[in-house]
């Protein structure tokens, strides 16, 4: 079987599994778990086989006409484009989705809505894989929108709670707000380029012999960026992602690690020449990345819900990826996308085990309860590994991928005329570099805070005792029993790549445009030094807070000071959105309702009432009495005669 034929099966198998799960979920519940797990696992194996066959070399393509559009120059095609980026991201998406499906068999084993949940996860996976492999903008858009509706249903899985209902609606509306200009941008790009094929557009823009240039590159790039900001949760359309934590924890892992938020970064990486055609678009992308990185890291320092800490962490790490794209280095962006996908999936799934053990999402409650390291040792060790990767501590995966981003920014800042950053203004490079370095320190600080509060609170076991040998001190929170073995098994399966994936992919330059992604000395020293500083400062704040009182203060509150209240509320972006968009929209809706009810309905009722009154008058005149009719005829004749006489006399 050819490589392209195998690639067709990669998104097709999860789609068929989703379809079968929806049809058979109630009729044959015994088949639900196999239909959820086996197609996704097979898809992951096939994605790995496609990656091995492609080998990071020249792109493989295949296409067939899907439907006529009325314009023979702009056909819609089912087209595949398999380059090094595509095959690696497909392996990530399918592998993480497989882990999520396996993990969910334990996490949601007693959930009555598990069949529909599993089918939607499979459909979500198929949609992301379609986005990854597709070479046609319209087909890519189909996968893009399917992910949006799947996230709506999955975030609202616990629909009986108000938080889940509002979070699902918010996620859907905010992402759709970005999708409207995104669709316009796709149509404008295809109109100017004369094709929906991504590879053709990129070739025309990068080939010196084609002479092709976009007429309105800035407008097109900014329209596309609106959709990317919504889908990938970047400032100012990022507010839906922390609220989306109301859904099941495995869904959070899938959205944050391998689907949804990764789609926007991957889209920009695929169409990077469109964005490098406009210096203004790169400047906007850099500013968006810088604000997102720093703001989300500060917000993460102030969150009490463990899943919201990780949500803001995802927003910031996606900011690193968009920063790499702003300095025109898609290799560094995709490298960090893959590395982050592995350790963020591990973080969320380990958080699910902690929540399962503690019976709460609150870090403060976990700190008071203590003993989680003993009750959930697998989660303790694997989350420690994942947090080290998140903080970019060498030699874990996050160190290599984050340093690749910082090195790209340094190159753009100091040598804007050379290498991959030839079209990047130096100010863009400095913006990304400085924001990235500051965020490195903040990331290490909130990762340390999470680890200390979750595993080393005042209720922890006494030093010198073996984990779990003593009863936890403090007020215990009711847990939900021992974690299913399958959940812990998935954690260890992800821990290995979290340690090794940075070393592995950093040694494969052929997969990343032939550029070496090895760390540079300057950014490695600066980044690691700031990481160490963040860890030390947070640990000192934690020690000070635990020694100061019987009920210790949050070390994040101690460090942020008066900024903590604003950071905990996401710097009031929701309030700003409500003032700028929601309230005007509601006011406009009330105005339309008033016009509809008081003006349009009044007119309609008046027209109907007038016709009814005329009908009543005519009906009353129809008595059926011939004498009455003759009398009225005579009276009318007399009136006409008198009128005629008066007119004649006047003349």
Order of alpha helices (4+ residues) and beta strands (2+ residues): alpha-alpha-beta-beta-alpha-alpha-alpha-alpha-alpha-alpha-alpha-alpha-alpha-alpha-alpha-alpha-alpha-alpha-alpha-alpha-alpha-alpha-alpha-alpha-alpha-alpha-alpha-alpha-alpha-alpha
